[in-house]
């Protein structure tokens, strides 16, 4: 294992411990699982339901929290789709320039800077093996775990889901 990887692992574990200490799971009764890599969301749904930890909902608007394997700007955009910020809480929109003020080259057409689009560029992306539980309303990460998979076989994905759920139950008991 490279030194940088070990530093990241130590950071994730310490962050996980911090999130657990600051968590109030009493308000979480229903969860929605966003699509995860290798179908982990399906295995987690089975294990969470089997252990009676939370009620899984198929309508994200009914969820108190969301399980995901990624956070960052792309995830924030997805949450905004599901749980739109009330108009009174949104920042004021910048006025768009008038058509005659824009300088558009007839040869190039409209150009788009993809780096300025927050949904297309994320500093986090998918952190392989990390699962986050995010409060749907406050958008705070209230729990996370690092549990990488060895391969994508059904047995390995089920084992990983079981380990994540066991870790969650253990952290819940500590609370």
GROMACS elastic network, one bead per residue, 0.5 to 0.9 nm:
[ bonds ]
;  ai    aj funct       b0    kb
    1     4     6  0.84441   500
    1     5     6  0.65429   500
    1     6     6  0.67866   500
    2     5     6  0.52391   500
    2     6     6  0.63768   500
    2     7     6  0.88041   500
    3     6     6  0.51170   500
    3     7     6  0.62923   500
    3     8     6  0.87678   500
    4     7     6  0.50760   500
    4     8     6  0.62997   500
    4     9     6  0.86348   500
    5     8     6  0.50979   500
    5     9     6  0.61302   500
    5    10     6  0.86092   500
    6    10     6  0.61104   500
    6    11     6  0.84948   500
    7    10     6  0.51369   500
    7    11     6  0.61146   500
    7    12     6  0.86441   500
    8    12     6  0.61291   500
    8    13     6  0.85920   500
    9    12     6  0.51401   500
    9    13     6  0.61877   500
    9    14     6  0.86043   500
    9   146     6  0.81497   500
   10    13     6  0.51722   500
   10    14     6  0.61389   500
   10    15     6  0.85313   500
   11    14     6  0.51880   500
   11    15     6  0.60584   500
   11    16     6  0.84926   500
   12    15     6  0.50516   500
   12    16     6  0.60353   500
   12    17     6  0.86756   500
   12   130     6  0.84596   500
   12   144     6  0.84758   500
   12   145     6  0.80092   500
   12   146     6  0.71992   500
   13    16     6  0.50026   500
   13    17     6  0.63685   500
   13    18     6  0.87582   500
   13   144     6  0.86971   500
   13   145     6  0.75132   500
   13   146     6  0.72126   500
   14    17     6  0.51356   500
   14    18     6  0.63173   500
   14    19     6  0.87407   500
   15    18     6  0.50105   500
   15    19     6  0.61642   500
   15    20     6  0.86023   500
   15   144     6  0.80413   500
   16    19     6  0.51958   500
   16    20     6  0.62396   500
   16    21     6  0.87793   500
   16   142     6  0.89199   500
   16   143     6  0.64197   500
   16   144     6  0.52493   500
   16   145     6  0.62313   500
   16   146     6  0.83029   500
   17    20     6  0.51828   500
   17    21     6  0.63787   500
   17    22     6  0.88759   500
   17   143     6  0.84222   500
   17   144     6  0.84647   500
   17   171     6  0.89045   500
   18    21     6  0.52871   500
   18    22     6  0.64793   500
   18    23     6  0.87577   500
   18   143     6  0.87512   500
   19    22     6  0.52468   500
   19    23     6  0.60723   500
   19   141     6  0.70841   500
   19   142     6  0.55193   500
   19   143     6  0.53676   500
   19   144     6  0.72272   500
   20    23     6  0.52071   500
   20    24     6  0.85482   500
   20   142     6  0.67343   500
   20   143     6  0.56106   500
   20   144     6  0.79028   500
   20   171     6  0.67758   500
   20   172     6  0.82019   500
   20   174     6  0.87971   500
   20   175     6  0.77470   500
   21    24     6  0.86808   500
   21   171     6  0.89583   500
   21   174     6  0.87942   500
   21   175     6  0.72213   500
   22   142     6  0.73555   500
   22   143     6  0.89303   500
   23    26     6  0.88836   500
   23   141     6  0.88078   500
   23   142     6  0.53426   500
   23   143     6  0.70941   500
   23   175     6  0.81057   500
   24    27     6  0.66050   500
   24    28     6  0.80190   500
   24   142     6  0.76607   500
   24   175     6  0.84170   500
   25    28     6  0.52903   500
   25    29     6  0.82169   500
   25   142     6  0.80805   500
   25   172     6  0.77423   500
   25   175     6  0.86477   500
   26    29     6  0.75939   500
   27    64     6  0.73419   500
   28    31     6  0.74290   500
   28    54     6  0.76711   500
   28    63     6  0.83442   500
   28    64     6  0.53479   500
   28    65     6  0.63894   500
   28   135     6  0.79999   500
   29    53     6  0.82526   500
   29    54     6  0.54158   500
   29    55     6  0.62341   500
   29    56     6  0.87587   500
   29    63     6  0.79444   500
   29    64     6  0.64498   500
   29    65     6  0.81721   500
   30    54     6  0.55678   500
   30    56     6  0.57526   500
   30    57     6  0.63975   500
   30    62     6  0.72621   500
   30    64     6  0.53121   500
   30    65     6  0.66909   500
   30    66     6  0.86988   500
   31    54     6  0.65376   500
   31    55     6  0.63270   500
   31    56     6  0.51491   500
   31    57     6  0.60267   500
   31    58     6  0.87754   500
   31    60     6  0.78434   500
   31    62     6  0.80994   500
   31    64     6  0.58218   500
   31    66     6  0.53873   500
   31    67     6  0.70269   500
   31   133     6  0.87196   500
   31   136     6  0.89015   500
   32    45     6  0.89105   500
   32    55     6  0.87711   500
   32    56     6  0.59413   500
   32    57     6  0.54575   500
   32    58     6  0.64981   500
   32    59     6  0.73497   500
   32    60     6  0.55153   500
   32    61     6  0.87023   500
   32    62     6  0.81836   500
   32    63     6  0.56457   500
   32    64     6  0.80296   500
   32    65     6  0.65234   500
   32    67     6  0.62637   500
   32    68     6  0.88793   500
   33    36     6  0.81089   500
   33    41     6  0.59449   500
   33    42     6  0.83241   500
   33    44     6  0.82848   500
   33    45     6  0.73653   500
   33    56     6  0.77699   500
   33    57     6  0.82180   500
   33    58     6  0.82379   500
   33    60     6  0.82590   500
   33    65     6  0.87952   500
   33    66     6  0.57288   500
   33    68     6  0.63601   500
   34    41     6  0.68407   500
   34    60     6  0.88515   500
   34    66     6  0.70302   500
   34    67     6  0.61780   500
   34    68     6  0.54149   500
   34    69     6  0.80594   500
   35    39     6  0.70478   500
   35    40     6  0.78712   500
   35    41     6  0.58697   500
   35    42     6  0.83377   500
   35    67     6  0.89701   500
   35    68     6  0.72753   500
   35    69     6  0.82797   500
   36    39     6  0.56115   500
   36    40     6  0.55322   500
   36    41     6  0.53780   500
   36    42     6  0.84821   500
   36    68     6  0.65909   500
   36    69     6  0.58728   500
   36    70     6  0.82840   500
   37    40     6  0.61590   500
   37    41     6  0.79434   500
   37    69     6  0.76061   500
   37   126     6  0.85190   500
   37   128     6  0.84490   500
   38    41     6  0.83680   500
   38   152     6  0.61935   500
   38   153     6  0.89424   500
   38   157     6  0.78399   500
   39    42     6  0.56759   500
   39    43     6  0.71023   500
   39   152     6  0.87537   500
   39   157     6  0.79888   500
   40    43     6  0.52343   500
   40    44     6  0.60990   500
   40    45     6  0.85371   500
   40    69     6  0.89638   500
   40   157     6  0.62707   500
   40   158     6  0.80439   500
   40   160     6  0.82014   500
   40   161     6  0.69767   500
   41    44     6  0.50554   500
   41    45     6  0.60245   500
   41    46     6  0.86542   500
   41    67     6  0.81168   500
   41    68     6  0.80968   500
   41    69     6  0.89025   500
   41   161     6  0.84576   500
   42    45     6  0.51296   500
   42    46     6  0.63967   500
   42    47     6  0.88269   500
   43    46     6  0.51608   500
   43    47     6  0.63021   500
   43    48     6  0.86122   500
   43   154     6  0.87337   500
   43   157     6  0.66791   500
   43   158     6  0.56331   500
   43   159     6  0.88937   500
   43   160     6  0.84553   500
   43   161     6  0.57648   500
   43   162     6  0.82891   500
   44    47     6  0.50927   500
   44    48     6  0.58827   500
   44    49     6  0.83127   500
   44   157     6  0.88837   500
   44   158     6  0.78226   500
   44   160     6  0.85687   500
   44   162     6  0.75120   500
   44   164     6  0.80188   500
   44   165     6  0.75237   500
   45    48     6  0.52602   500
   45    49     6  0.60176   500
   45    50     6  0.83679   500
   45    56     6  0.67979   500
   45   161     6  0.86082   500
   46    49     6  0.52959   500
   46    50     6  0.59335   500
   46    51     6  0.85739   500
   46   158     6  0.88920   500
   46   161     6  0.85524   500
   47    51     6  0.60399   500
   47    52     6  0.84208   500
   47    53     6  0.88215   500
   47   158     6  0.81528   500
   47   161     6  0.65659   500
   47   162     6  0.62126   500
   47   165     6  0.67785   500
   48    51     6  0.53010   500
   48    52     6  0.60612   500
   48    53     6  0.55353   500
   48    54     6  0.63190   500
   48    55     6  0.79169   500
   48    56     6  0.78110   500
   48   161     6  0.86498   500
   48   162     6  0.86523   500
   48   165     6  0.65738   500
   49    53     6  0.66178   500
   49    54     6  0.66759   500
   49    55     6  0.66439   500
   49    56     6  0.69199   500
   50    53     6  0.80410   500
   51    54     6  0.83456   500
   51   165     6  0.81814   500
   52    55     6  0.72233   500
   53   165     6  0.85223   500
   53   169     6  0.79058   500
   55    63     6  0.89806   500
   56    63     6  0.81115   500
   57    60     6  0.67015   500
   57    61     6  0.88458   500
   57    62     6  0.67596   500
   57    63     6  0.64782   500
   58    61     6  0.88642   500
   58    62     6  0.82172   500
   58    63     6  0.86417   500
   59    62     6  0.57532   500
   59    63     6  0.73107   500
   60    63     6  0.52862   500
   60    64     6  0.86930   500
   60    65     6  0.87849   500
   60    66     6  0.79393   500
   60    82     6  0.66022   500
   60    83     6  0.83447   500
   60   136     6  0.89521   500
   61    64     6  0.84143   500
   61    82     6  0.64309   500
   61    83     6  0.67434   500
   61   136     6  0.87636   500
   63    66     6  0.69057   500
   63   135     6  0.89123   500
   63   136     6  0.68922   500
   64   134     6  0.87926   500
   64   135     6  0.63103   500
   64   136     6  0.54810   500
   64   137     6  0.73939   500
   65   133     6  0.64775   500
   65   134     6  0.53882   500
   65   137     6  0.78926   500
   65   139     6  0.86455   500
   65   142     6  0.89013   500
   66   132     6  0.79879   500
   66   133     6  0.55885   500
   66   134     6  0.51542   500
   66   135     6  0.64796   500
   66   136     6  0.61829   500
   67   131     6  0.69096   500
   67   132     6  0.56030   500
   67   134     6  0.63941   500
   68    71     6  0.74350   500
   68    75     6  0.84833   500
   68   130     6  0.86442   500
   68   131     6  0.57952   500
   68   132     6  0.53440   500
   68   133     6  0.66295   500
   68   134     6  0.77712   500
   69   125     6  0.88653   500
   69   126     6  0.62400   500
   69   127     6  0.67942   500
   69   128     6  0.76523   500
   69   129     6  0.75799   500
   69   130     6  0.58164   500
   69   132     6  0.60056   500
   69   133     6  0.89050   500
   70    74     6  0.84502   500
   70    75     6  0.66381   500
   70   124     6  0.71393   500
   70   125     6  0.58164   500
   70   127     6  0.62948   500
   70   128     6  0.87144   500
   70   130     6  0.77441   500
   70   131     6  0.73425   500
   70   132     6  0.73454   500
   71    74     6  0.72434   500
   71    75     6  0.51996   500
   71    76     6  0.72783   500
   71   122     6  0.84518   500
   71   123     6  0.88776   500
   71   124     6  0.62501   500
   71   125     6  0.66438   500
   71   126     6  0.74317   500
   71   127     6  0.85178   500
   71   132     6  0.78870   500
   72    75     6  0.53810   500
   72    76     6  0.61664   500
   72    77     6  0.87454   500
   72   119     6  0.89008   500
   72   121     6  0.88453   500
   72   122     6  0.56342   500
   72   123     6  0.64260   500
   72   124     6  0.54741   500
   72   125     6  0.66459   500
   73    77     6  0.61465   500
   73    78     6  0.86233   500
   73   118     6  0.56800   500
   73   119     6  0.56339   500
   73   120     6  0.80010   500
   73   121     6  0.70686   500
   73   122     6  0.53478   500
   73   123     6  0.76857   500
   73   124     6  0.82063   500
   73   125     6  0.86083   500
   74    77     6  0.51544   500
   74    78     6  0.63568   500
   74    79     6  0.87611   500
   74   118     6  0.69070   500
   74   120     6  0.66983   500
   74   121     6  0.72831   500
   74   122     6  0.63151   500
   74   125     6  0.78902   500
   75    78     6  0.50148   500
   75    79     6  0.61994   500
   75    80     6  0.85780   500
   75   119     6  0.80079   500
   75   122     6  0.88449   500
   75   125     6  0.87586   500
   76    79     6  0.50380   500
   76    80     6  0.61220   500
   76    81     6  0.86847   500
   76   119     6  0.81276   500
   76   139     6  0.82795   500
   77    80     6  0.50215   500
   77    81     6  0.64010   500
   77    82     6  0.88613   500
   77   118     6  0.79944   500
   77   119     6  0.61372   500
   78    81     6  0.51107   500
   78    82     6  0.64525   500
   78    83     6  0.85639   500
   78   119     6  0.86100   500
   79    82     6  0.50200   500
   79    83     6  0.56317   500
   79    84     6  0.74200   500
   79   136     6  0.77418   500
   79   139     6  0.81809   500
   80    83     6  0.51007   500
   80    85     6  0.66147   500
   81    84     6  0.58042   500
   83    86     6  0.89236   500
   83   136     6  0.73805   500
   83   137     6  0.74659   500
   84    87     6  0.85480   500
   85    88     6  0.82461   500
   85    89     6  0.64480   500
   85    90     6  0.63818   500
   86    89     6  0.54810   500
   86    90     6  0.65941   500
   87    90     6  0.52754   500
   87    91     6  0.84723   500
   88    91     6  0.82282   500
   90    93     6  0.83997   500
   93    96     6  0.88198   500
   96    99     6  0.89674   500
   97   100     6  0.82142   500
   97   101     6  0.61221   500
   97   102     6  0.66066   500
   98   101     6  0.52639   500
   98   102     6  0.66805   500
   99   102     6  0.54610   500
   99   103     6  0.84678   500
  100   103     6  0.76720   500
  104   107     6  0.85976   500
  104   108     6  0.76089   500
  104   109     6  0.62616   500
  104   110     6  0.63994   500
  104   111     6  0.84898   500
  105   108     6  0.53413   500
  105   109     6  0.57291   500
  105   110     6  0.76719   500
  106   109     6  0.54335   500
  106   110     6  0.86140   500
  108   111     6  0.71383   500
  112   115     6  0.88108   500
  112   116     6  0.85171   500
  112   117     6  0.87156   500
  113   116     6  0.56190   500
  113   117     6  0.70637   500
  114   117     6  0.52213   500
  114   118     6  0.83436   500
  114   120     6  0.66445   500
  114   121     6  0.77399   500
  115   118     6  0.72952   500
  115   120     6  0.70715   500
  115   121     6  0.61580   500
  116   119     6  0.88772   500
  116   120     6  0.82706   500
  116   121     6  0.78959   500
  117   120     6  0.56002   500
  117   121     6  0.67298   500
  118   121     6  0.54773   500
  118   122     6  0.70195   500
  119   122     6  0.71752   500
  121   125     6  0.84209   500
  122   125     6  0.56308   500
  124   127     6  0.69687   500
  126   129     6  0.85875   500
  126   130     6  0.81269   500
  127   130     6  0.55702   500
  127   131     6  0.82599   500
  127   146     6  0.89330   500
  128   131     6  0.86504   500
  128   146     6  0.83789   500
  128   147     6  0.85218   500
  128   148     6  0.64603   500
  128   149     6  0.84202   500
  129   145     6  0.80269   500
  129   146     6  0.53355   500
  129   149     6  0.65391   500
  129   160     6  0.89723   500
  130   144     6  0.69409   500
  130   145     6  0.55576   500
  130   147     6  0.61101   500
  130   148     6  0.70808   500
  131   143     6  0.84255   500
  131   144     6  0.55201   500
  131   145     6  0.54182   500
  131   146     6  0.64871   500
  131   147     6  0.77959   500
  131   164     6  0.81685   500
  132   141     6  0.65438   500
  132   142     6  0.77020   500
  132   143     6  0.58961   500
  132   145     6  0.67247   500
  132   146     6  0.89946   500
  133   140     6  0.85406   500
  133   141     6  0.58296   500
  133   142     6  0.57589   500
  133   143     6  0.51073   500
  133   144     6  0.60940   500
  133   145     6  0.89957   500
  134   137     6  0.87913   500
  134   138     6  0.83239   500
  134   139     6  0.58632   500
  134   140     6  0.55001   500
  134   142     6  0.56338   500
  134   143     6  0.71952   500
  134   144     6  0.87543   500
  135   138     6  0.56958   500
  135   139     6  0.50629   500
  135   140     6  0.54141   500
  135   141     6  0.63770   500
  135   142     6  0.64551   500
  136   139     6  0.54159   500
  136   140     6  0.78692   500
  137   140     6  0.82074   500
  138   141     6  0.88811   500
  139   142     6  0.88712   500
  141   144     6  0.73315   500
  143   168     6  0.82043   500
  144   168     6  0.85780   500
  145   164     6  0.67709   500
  145   167     6  0.76347   500
  145   168     6  0.80655   500
  146   164     6  0.80893   500
  147   160     6  0.65178   500
  147   161     6  0.86062   500
  147   163     6  0.73671   500
  147   164     6  0.66900   500
  148   160     6  0.72913   500
  149   152     6  0.71526   500
  149   156     6  0.65919   500
  149   157     6  0.68285   500
  149   159     6  0.85595   500
  149   160     6  0.62681   500
  150   153     6  0.87521   500
  150   156     6  0.69241   500
  150   157     6  0.87715   500
  151   154     6  0.89503   500
  151   156     6  0.63870   500
  151   157     6  0.77958   500
  152   155     6  0.82892   500
  152   156     6  0.63638   500
  152   157     6  0.62068   500
  153   156     6  0.52367   500
  153   157     6  0.61936   500
  153   158     6  0.85824   500
  154   157     6  0.51857   500
  154   158     6  0.60893   500
  154   159     6  0.85251   500
  155   158     6  0.51895   500
  155   159     6  0.61129   500
  155   160     6  0.86242   500
  156   160     6  0.61086   500
  156   161     6  0.86025   500
  157   160     6  0.50619   500
  157   161     6  0.61897   500
  157   162     6  0.85690   500
  158   161     6  0.50828   500
  158   162     6  0.60903   500
  158   163     6  0.86115   500
  159   162     6  0.50496   500
  159   163     6  0.61818   500
  159   164     6  0.86663   500
  160   163     6  0.51055   500
  160   164     6  0.62279   500
  160   165     6  0.86629   500
  161   164     6  0.51188   500
  161   165     6  0.61867   500
  161   166     6  0.85348   500
  162   165     6  0.51761   500
  162   166     6  0.60410   500
  162   167     6  0.85380   500
  163   166     6  0.50223   500
  163   167     6  0.60589   500
  163   168     6  0.85189   500
  164   167     6  0.51290   500
  164   168     6  0.61765   500
  164   169     6  0.86788   500
  165   169     6  0.61475   500
  165   170     6  0.85506   500
  166   169     6  0.50764   500
  166   170     6  0.61166   500
  166   171     6  0.85845   500
  167   170     6  0.50299   500
  167   171     6  0.61234   500
  167   172     6  0.84622   500
  168   171     6  0.50957   500
  168   172     6  0.60044   500
  168   173     6  0.86473   500
  169   173     6  0.62835   500
  169   174     6  0.88221   500
  170   173     6  0.52253   500
  170   174     6  0.65535   500
  171   174     6  0.51233   500
  171   175     6  0.65785   500
  172   175     6  0.52956   500
